[in-house]
Amino acid sequence: MVTYDPPQGNPLGNNPWFQFGANVIRPLLNLAVKKDWQGGEKLPKSGAAIVVCNHLSYIDPLTFTHFLFNSGRAPRYLGKMGVFKIPIIGKVIRGAGQIPVDRQSPNAAKAYEHAIAVLKAGHLLGVFPEGTLTRDENFWPMRGKSGVVKLALLTGAPVIPCAQWGPERVLPPYSKKIKLFPRTKISIRVGEPLDFSKWHGKVDDPIALEEATDYVMDEITTLLEGIRSETAPKVKFDPKKSDLPRIGNFKKARKRN
């Protein structure tokens, strides 16, 4: 059985490795981005919680964590195994308490065990429910995956929706070129905790999970509409109905075809 220590430090969940990473990354982000953050006071100051956000860029975990850290919580994420194999970076994020997941492995389901243990210990868990960078051509949220709903129903942890806009200009999807100047505005908004009461006891009901997942993504989309002052498409891009690969750089896949 996987167990985790309760969060400590300031902000809550911080540790020496997390602080080391923050000391390196935060000054760089402060140089590259202008912060347009609203709603950080809605995040619980302690106790288990799940924060969900749209996924625009590989830099999202840094820009979103920057916001959460400054709002008083040092989050935990389930991250791609490949990132943990990068020299130095892998050691830092492991030490910071982040959790590697091999999405192509038959044992990927064990990620739930780790996520549940993180929440039971009282940590803040960050989740990008789309599971990969959005495939929508205008960067609107796609339909999400049901994992975050399962976690909420199994643990009772509150789910707080967030939306962000701007990371896709700092580091465009699947690009390796970071734009540092001029500084880019990163907008983040936080919504109210989501109400899953109508789905309680239905963690094994696929229809209920689909409905609840759509609810999560709709709330994120509404927040993003407010940031962008635009209206999102009525029908979200559905990766399941697309011939694009479910994960990874779909642009490369198109070129090969």
DAVEN-V98919 format. One record per residue. N is the residue number from 0. RES is the residue in three letters. PHI is phi as a letter, one per 40 degrees, with the letter a starting at -180 (NA if undefined). PSI is psi in whole degrees, -180 to 180 (none if undefined). Layout:
N|RES|PHI|PSI, N|RES|PHI|PSI
This chain:
0|MET|NA|129, 1|VAL|c|135, 2|THR|b|155, 3|TYR|b|149, 4|ASP|c|148, 5|PRO|d|150, 6|PRO|c|142, 7|GLN|b|-169, 8|GLY|g|177, 9|ASN|b|114, 10|PRO|c|163, 11|LEU|d|129, 12|GLY|h|-7, 13|ASN|c|153, 14|ASN|a|174, 15|PRO|d|-40, 16|TRP|c|-41, 17|PHE|c|-44, 18|GLN|c|-38, 19|PHE|d|-49, 20|GLY|c|-41, 21|ALA|c|-40, 22|ASN|c|-29, 23|VAL|c|-46, 24|ILE|c|-42, 25|ARG|d|-45, 26|PRO|c|-37, 27|LEU|c|-43, 28|LEU|c|-38, 29|ASN|c|-30, 30|LEU|c|-35, 31|ALA|c|-24, 32|VAL|b|154, 33|LYS|b|128, 34|LYS|c|121, 35|ASP|b|77, 36|TRP|b|134, 37|GLN|a|137, 38|GLY|h|5, 39|GLY|d|-26, 40|GLU|c|-14, 41|LYS|c|-14, 42|LEU|c|136, 43|PRO|c|137, 44|LYS|c|-19, 45|SER|a|169, 46|GLY|g|164, 47|ALA|c|141, 48|ALA|a|157, 49|ILE|b|125, 50|VAL|b|132, 51|VAL|b|145, 52|CYS|a|155, 53|ASN|c|157, 54|HIS|b|111, 55|LEU|b|-29, 56|SER|a|158, 57|TYR|c|-16, 58|ILE|c|-5, 59|ASP|d|-48, 60|PRO|d|-28, 61|LEU|c|-49, 62|THR|c|-38, 63|PHE|c|-40, 64|THR|c|-37, 65|HIS|d|-46, 66|PHE|c|-48, 67|LEU|c|-43, 68|PHE|c|-46, 69|ASN|c|-19, 70|SER|c|1, 71|GLY|h|7, 72|ARG|b|137, 73|ALA|b|107, 74|PRO|c|167, 75|ARG|b|145, 76|TYR|b|156, 77|LEU|c|118, 78|GLY|b|159, 79|LYS|c|136, 80|MET|d|-37, 81|GLY|d|-35, 82|VAL|c|-34, 83|PHE|c|-12, 84|LYS|c|-5, 85|ILE|c|128, 86|PRO|d|142, 87|ILE|g|-57, 88|ILE|d|-45, 89|GLY|d|-41, 90|LYS|c|-40, 91|VAL|c|-47, 92|ILE|c|-31, 93|ARG|c|-47, 94|GLY|c|-30, 95|ALA|c|-3, 96|GLY|g|9, 97|GLN|c|157, 98|ILE|b|118, 99|PRO|c|141, 100|VAL|b|126, 101|ASP|c|101, 102|ARG|c|-19, 103|GLN|c|-1, 104|SER|c|147, 105|PRO|c|-21, 106|ASN|c|10, 107|ALA|c|-28, 108|ALA|c|-20, 109|LYS|c|-14, 110|ALA|d|-33, 111|TYR|c|-40, 112|GLU|c|-43, 113|HIS|c|-44, 114|ALA|c|-42, 115|ILE|c|-41, 116|ALA|c|-39, 117|VAL|d|-45, 118|LEU|c|-40, 119|LYS|c|-29, 120|ALA|c|-12, 121|GLY|h|18, 122|HIS|c|165, 123|LEU|c|123, 124|LEU|b|125, 125|GLY|c|135, 126|VAL|b|135, 127|PHE|b|97, 128|PRO|c|-14, 129|GLU|c|-23, 130|GLY|g|-12, 131|THR|a|175, 132|LEU|c|143, 133|THR|d|140, 134|ARG|c|-6, 135|ASP|c|132, 136|GLU|c|-21, 137|ASN|b|18, 138|PHE|g|24, 139|TRP|c|155, 140|PRO|c|143, 141|MET|c|179, 142|ARG|c|144, 143|GLY|c|177, 144|LYS|c|155, 145|SER|c|-1, 146|GLY|d|-42, 147|VAL|c|-34, 148|VAL|c|-43, 149|LYS|d|-44, 150|LEU|c|-43, 151|ALA|c|-43, 152|LEU|c|-34, 153|LEU|c|-32, 154|THR|b|-20, 155|GLY|g|6, 156|ALA|c|137, 157|PRO|c|147, 158|VAL|b|123, 159|ILE|b|118, 160|PRO|c|143, 161|CYS|b|159, 162|ALA|b|147, 163|GLN|b|155, 164|TRP|a|129, 165|GLY|h|-34, 166|PRO|d|-29, 167|GLU|c|-15, 168|ARG|c|-26, 169|VAL|c|-46, 170|LEU|b|96, 171|PRO|d|152, 172|PRO|d|128, 173|TYR|g|10, 174|SER|c|159, 175|LYS|b|6, 176|LYS|b|112, 177|ILE|c|134, 178|LYS|c|110, 179|LEU|c|-31, 180|PHE|b|144, 181|PRO|c|164, 182|ARG|c|141, 183|THR|b|136, 184|LYS|c|126, 185|ILE|b|115, 186|SER|b|132, 187|ILE|b|134, 188|ARG|b|146, 189|VAL|b|133, 190|GLY|c|-174, 191|GLU|c|154, 192|PRO|d|141, 193|LEU|c|150, 194|ASP|b|109, 195|PHE|b|16, 196|SER|d|-35, 197|LYS|c|-12, 198|TRP|b|5, 199|HIS|d|137, 200|GLY|g|9, 201|LYS|b|31, 202|VAL|c|-20, 203|ASP|b|8, 204|ASP|c|107, 205|PRO|c|-33, 206|ILE|c|-43, 207|ALA|c|-41, 208|LEU|c|-40, 209|GLU|c|-43, 210|GLU|c|-46, 211|ALA|c|-37, 212|THR|c|-41, 213|ASP|c|-38, 214|TYR|c|-45, 215|VAL|d|-50, 216|MET|c|-33, 217|ASP|c|-40, 218|GLU|c|-40, 219|ILE|c|-43, 220|THR|c|-41, 221|THR|c|-42, 222|LEU|c|-40, 223|LEU|c|-36, 224|GLU|d|-39, 225|GLY|c|-39, 226|ILE|c|-46, 227|ARG|c|-14, 228|SER|f|41, 229|GLU|b|165, 230|THR|b|128, 231|ALA|c|158, 232|PRO|d|145, 233|LYS|c|-32, 234|VAL|b|122, 235|LYS|c|149, 236|PHE|d|132, 237|ASP|b|107, 238|PRO|d|-30, 239|LYS|c|-26, 240|LYS|c|8, 241|SER|b|156, 242|ASP|c|5, 243|LEU|c|151, 244|PRO|c|146, 245|ARG|c|-31, 246|ILE|b|166, 247|GLY|g|-176, 248|ASN|c|101, 249|PHE|c|-21, 250|LYS|c|-38, 251|LYS|c|-39, 252|ALA|c|-39, 253|ARG|c|-42, 254|LYS|c|-39, 255|ARG|c|-31, 256|ASN|c|none
